[in-house]
Amino acid sequence: MSLTTPHGCCIALVVVYLSLPFSETLPAQSLQTLQQTDFVQDAGLRIEPGLSYTWGTSALDFFKDYADVLGGTRRDFDTPISGTIRVSRYLDRAHSLGIQTGFTRSTLRENYNYDPVKVAIPLAPAQNITQNISVESIPIMVCYDYYPADRQFTTYLGMAAGLGVSRLQWYEDITSSIKLGSRVRGLRFDDWVYHLAAEMRTGISLGFDGSTKSALRSGIRLEVSYRFVPVTAQFMQDVARSFAVAPPERLAQRYTIDLGGIGVHVGIMIVLRHTKKPRFAP
């Protein structure tokens, strides 16, 4: 991903920010509070890998024409399990800013007998068809969380927004036929699509036993989210060209497949802190 693009620049700025050293400047009158230690501790860096399970992938117009024109029976993609990771830096003891990314693969595979009598818009003779569609998506987002750092058990809220890139591949395997107007197998779509991505979430963090002030803390997190990932392109343009008779003009339109929906996340939370000598104000 090029740093000359808007989303590349944004990610680079966040990474630079996360890498900046943290120090506290304390007033001179606070010296008495440091009699037992010569060091102070920052709120730390939080790392959160995990797995997500998503419901609600939406593509209403796409699946309507998929059924009416192609005779398909599926109305959604397989529910994807995705891997995610967030890396955030605390701005103070409760608020953090970071970046998150992940990988999602949604698929649709089905075999059926196309029957021109049963479809809404018959355009070809009866044939056996196998549909193979896969969508791979990588969102990269800037994230903000209210996530208290010094509690063993805590709830949290967060949001994220950014860009993503997705690749959709669609291949139709169609049995050959000598009937007039029969279709032939082929690759219908294979391209990368850039799009927006956004998320709202809430969850609970269950820290393992140990001091909440220690340099290394870990725990389990459970989270529910809603994600919006609209992938838009002319997915059926080559499908329209596979018919011997003119199909509806709307097949050349841009369809939107929203790979988001309601997600359930399970993962771990790791907080890393470092100590640093304080600088005293005059």
Order of alpha helices (4+ residues) and beta strands (2+ residues): alpha-beta-beta-beta-alpha-beta-beta-beta-beta-beta-beta-beta-alpha-beta-beta-beta-beta
